[in-house]
Amino acid sequence: MPPETPPNTTDRFDDDDYPAYTMGRAAEMIGATPGFLRAVGEARLITPLRSEGGHRRYSRYQLRIAARVRELVDGGTPIDAACRIVILEDQLEEALRINDELRRPTADSGGVAGS
């Protein structure tokens, strides 16, 4: 019988929140430096998990956020302001999602929003 694969091994790499990338690889993926990722972490926009050895590990979700900050910084926005902009963009997206959910008719309301 072949050895069993531990559960969720392949699923982890499909998970946007799984901390799969080292700092060096993460920086390379978004075209930044490790110092840039540390600065984004110091601004508390993302908090990488730490390996048993204390090394930072980043998820794909965190890299998308860091890449957005990098776009803003490359356009001349200071890093602290870029981090704040990304936070506000995220809050706006969440508010719009909630508004959309609340405006959808439910089965109980007979198709009339707000009933």
C-alpha positions as a printed Julia matrix, in Angstrom:
115×3 Matrix{Float64}:
   0.0    0.0    0.0
   1.38   3.48  -0.82
   2.01   5.82   2.1
  -0.89   8.09   2.86
  -0.62  11.79   2.16
  -1.22  13.85   5.29
  -4.64  15.49   5.18
  -4.89  18.94   3.63
  -1.3   18.95   2.34
  -2.25  20.01  -1.17
  -5.18  22.1    0.09
  -2.78  24.35   2.0
  -1.27  25.67  -1.2
  -4.74  26.43  -2.56
  -5.53  28.36   0.64
  -4.97  32.13   0.23
  -4.3   32.41   3.97
  -1.69  29.65   4.24
   1.73  31.2    5.02
   3.66  29.44   2.27
   6.24  32.05   1.24
   9.48  33.07   2.89
  10.35  36.73   3.12
  12.85  36.51   0.28
  10.46  34.7   -2.03
   7.58  36.99  -1.07
   9.64  40.1   -1.79
  10.73  38.65  -5.13
   7.13  37.83  -6.07
   5.93  41.4   -5.59
   9.09  43.06  -6.9
  10.07  44.58  -3.57
  12.78  44.2   -0.97
  12.59  42.37   2.35
  12.89  45.8    3.99
   9.72  46.89   2.23
   7.85  43.87   3.62
   9.21  44.62   7.1
   7.97  48.24   6.77
   4.49  47.07   5.75
   4.54  44.76   8.78
   5.68  47.59  11.06
   2.75  49.65   9.77
   0.6   46.7   10.99
  -1.09  46.26   7.65
  -0.03  42.62   7.48
   1.34  40.38  10.19
   3.28  37.44   8.79
   3.28  34.21  10.73
   6.57  32.99  12.1
   8.12  29.6   11.45
   9.47  27.54  14.34
  12.85  29.12  13.6
  11.36  32.64  13.81
  11.37  33.35  10.08
   8.52  35.33   8.55
   6.06  33.47   6.33
   3.57  35.23   4.05
   0.29  34.1    2.51
  -0.94  34.93  -0.98
  -3.57  37.21   0.55
  -0.87  39.16   2.41
   1.18  39.4   -0.77
  -1.75  40.89  -2.68
  -2.08  43.55   0.03
   1.67  44.26   0.0
   1.64  44.45  -3.81
  -1.14  47.06  -3.68
   0.89  49.11  -1.19
   3.89  48.82  -3.48
   1.84  50.18  -6.41
   0.91  53.23  -4.35
   4.46  53.74  -3.08
   5.82  53.44  -6.61
   3.38  56.2   -7.56
   4.89  58.51  -4.94
   2.65  57.86  -1.92
   4.5   57.59   1.42
   4.35  54.05   2.83
   2.29  55.02   5.91
  -0.28  56.77   3.71
  -0.3   53.85   1.26
  -1.04  51.44   4.1
  -3.89  53.65   5.29
  -5.31  53.87   1.77
  -5.28  50.08   1.47
  -7.07  49.77   4.83
  -9.72  52.25   3.68
 -10.13  50.47   0.34
 -10.67  47.21   2.2
 -13.22  48.8    4.55
 -15.08  50.33   1.61
 -15.18  46.99  -0.22
 -16.58  45.3    2.9
 -19.21  48.04   3.4
 -20.32  47.75  -0.24
 -20.56  43.97   0.11
 -22.71  44.31   3.24
 -24.93  46.93   1.58
 -25.4   44.65  -1.42
 -26.36  41.77   0.88
 -28.86  43.93   2.76
 -30.46  45.17  -0.46
 -31.03  41.7   -1.9
 -34.58  40.49  -1.51
 -34.96  37.55   0.81
 -37.33  34.62   0.4
 -39.27  35.76   3.49
 -39.89  39.3    2.18
 -41.72  38.17  -0.94
 -39.19  39.87  -3.2
 -39.57  43.34  -1.67
 -36.34  44.8   -0.32
 -36.61  46.32   3.12
 -39.81  44.47   4.08
